[in-house]
Amino acid sequence: MKHTKMVAVGLAAVVGCGLFAGCDLVTTDPYKDYEQIIAEVDITKGADFGEKGDFYAYRDAIEVATISKRDMVASFAANGSSVMSQYGWTYKDTFDAICDSLINRQVYVQYAKAYFLKNESETYTVAGYQAAVKDSETDLDKSVDGLAYFLTDEEENKAKYDLRVSFNTSLDSIEEGLIEEEDEHDHDETVRTTPTGVDTEDEDYFAGKEGDDGYRIFTGTETSYGTYERVDGSTATTRKKAYATFLSNIRSSGLLLKGEDTSDIEGLSYFKRELRSAYESKLIEKIADAFEKEAEQVITDPTDEWLTAQKDALQEKQAASFAADPSTVTSALDSVSDSSFVLTAPKAGYGFVINILLPFSTSQTQKLSDVTMDQGDKQGNKFVTRASLLRNVLATDQRGTWFSGETDYSFEAAEGDGAYTGTLDNAESRKYLFFQDQLPDGEGKTGTKYDALKNYLGKYTYNGTVEPPKEGEGNGKYVTKPEKIDIKKFIAEAEGYLTAMLPEGAASVVPGTAPDDDAYYGQSVYDYYKGTEGTGEVNYEKFVYYKGKVNFANGFDANNMFVYGTPENIAFSVINELSFAYNTDTAGLNSYLGYSVTPDKTDFVGEFEYAAHVVCAAGAGNYIVVPSDYGWHFIYCTFSFTSNTKNGMAPFEYKAEERDEEGTFSNLYFEAKKSEAVSKYTSNKQNEIINSYAKVSATIYEDRFADLSGLDTAN
């Protein structure tokens, strides 16, 4: 068999307990049929395990791995359909690829065992391995026990925790569907988008690590399930139904054996097969870490000079490319991330903006739509009518659904939380913040099981009234009513929050001057054009309602954009949080730095384009307020290539002393280049191992799964 389809399945886990959709692979007697062995893997057939080979002394600790037809079906049930759809594969293509993947995985696992026996001989020995498996009752038990031998207690517990989370996630998904079917309440309310990283656990976390009461799978009968948090609306009945559906799904795929006691989910052979897979994944992760350490040695000590040269070379390459074809800058800016950098631009004004849209109401939008054109406007615009509607645009805090939903993210701020209660008359009633377990402390970390949120300050209280649910009454949901604020009050909220959060002396708000309302809203048709009598080009300066800026005392330092606690990051985080609070332009939420802007013609509406050009030309920290047919736009420049940025058109510097300071450009660049080198090294090692052992170590019985490969003609 040719090993040609690793691109799709690679060394992926054998099964995925949450993805069963009921595949039509069941034969007349699936239990017996699926026990057939479709492949055997034994890397001790390789030359390295011969008498003169590096691994000869460890061959007795390498057991022959058998791959059953059940493993193949489980793998197909996990991701086969999606792979077929993505690559246009036939069943034969897919099952050939699955066979390759399962073989490659076992080759890699067996190699990992030999690697650790050889390179960590004080910890792992052949005698130790044999003692670990001598009392194993079945081949499956022996596989699990043998894998566990090569894991530390912490690694083993982490693997178990991740597996239990996977099972609960699968059951949660089924149960939520059942609850939705039974719930007669209105589900039309759209849950507000949450910041990137919400509910993201620290990758090293597992329940029990910090001395809590652990984490267990809940099937509906358990009275204690540790730190697992049940879904909203869960009852013992809905959970039992979800578990029954889960069992039906794995039974239909031939993965639940006859006569098994289903009252103990962790006693199922299916769970044990999943545990074997989880241990394999952890061992694969462990050897990847070992290879990573090997790779890091390549770029550790001499790396500063090398990285400086790499950065300078990239900057020169970009400068030449952008000068030759400025249109390529747009795509480069759109791909900017923690590992993809734009270091220069062909001219000033390229940058990013956050757009906070405060929209027209439905009725205001309709009124604007119903007007054919302003009287006397020869170009057919509706600027005068729109101005009369803008006066009454009222924005509201959009975060009400963060109180009640699948997860309640709110908490009542306590003294010492540094909560900002705004500039309005409702300051005393504003008590609620969000994401308590993920708000960073003074060092940018949370100290909980969750990762800290980045670029979200978390001090801006919900702007409205909140009635928490009374215990034992109602449906247990909060009742929220947002405060309605006009554009002047929104500007005051934004500038007040910035002023309160920015470190004194390092940065300050330089407010603008709002126009006289009668003069602004009362402009005539002719005032909006550069020509006379409503002719000529539109004069977009006439739409500007307000300008202000954050003044960075030492200039805006792009190298500190993502460093927690710097004025650059605080200002960005404040505006980002206000965007989540008020912005109805949801496409702009969770973008890296906001919308990319070029100083040339764009696809943005005219008023927005003009304003974006103005703030990007002025530089990071500048903001402007303009209208469009969508409502008010508060546009803040998060970064641009311009004169107010340190070092101007080449603002990014690689500094060796900042390499380990999280969030600095030097840190991000170092980590990106390190990751690139490590990924290449580990990928080469993996391919080398697979290519060296797969063909000589695998025995494949294709006739035993020919019926699966032949489903194309059968259907």
Secondary structure as UniProt FT lines:
FT   HELIX           6..9
FT   TURN            10..11
FT   TURN            17..18
FT   HELIX           30..33
FT   TURN            34..35
FT   STRAND          37..41
FT   HELIX           43..45
FT   HELIX           47..49
FT   TURN            51..52
FT   TURN            54..55
FT   HELIX           56..61
FT   STRAND          65..68
FT   HELIX           69..87
FT   HELIX           91..119
FT   TURN            121..123
FT   HELIX           126..133
FT   TURN            134..135
FT   HELIX           139..149
FT   HELIX           153..182
FT   TURN            196..199
FT   TURN            203..204
FT   TURN            207..210
FT   TURN            232..233
FT   HELIX           236..252
FT   TURN            253..254
FT   TURN            258..259
FT   TURN            262..263
FT   HELIX           265..267
FT   HELIX           269..296
FT   TURN            297..298
FT   TURN            301..302
FT   HELIX           303..324
FT   TURN            326..327
FT   HELIX           328..334
FT   TURN            338..339
FT   TURN            348..349
FT   STRAND          351..359
FT   HELIX           362..370
FT   TURN            375..376
FT   TURN            378..379
FT   HELIX           383..390
FT   TURN            391..392
FT   HELIX           399..402
FT   STRAND          410..412
FT   TURN            415..416
FT   TURN            425..426
FT   HELIX           427..429
FT   STRAND          432..434
FT   HELIX           436..438
FT   TURN            442..443
FT   STRAND          464..467
FT   TURN            471..472
FT   TURN            474..475
FT   STRAND          479..482
FT   HELIX           487..501
FT   TURN            504..506
FT   STRAND          507..510
FT   HELIX           517..521
FT   HELIX           525..528
FT   TURN            533..534
FT   HELIX           540..543
FT   STRAND          546..552
FT   TURN            553..554
FT   HELIX           558..560
FT   TURN            561..562
FT   TURN            564..565
FT   HELIX           567..582
FT   HELIX           586..588
FT   TURN            589..590
FT   STRAND          595..597
FT   HELIX           606..618
FT   TURN            620..621
FT   STRAND          622..628
FT   TURN            629..630
FT   STRAND          631..640
FT   TURN            643..644
FT   TURN            646..649
FT   HELIX           656..658
FT   TURN            659..660
FT   TURN            662..663
FT   HELIX           665..697
FT   STRAND          698..700
FT   HELIX           702..705
FT   HELIX           706..709
FT   HELIX           711..714
//
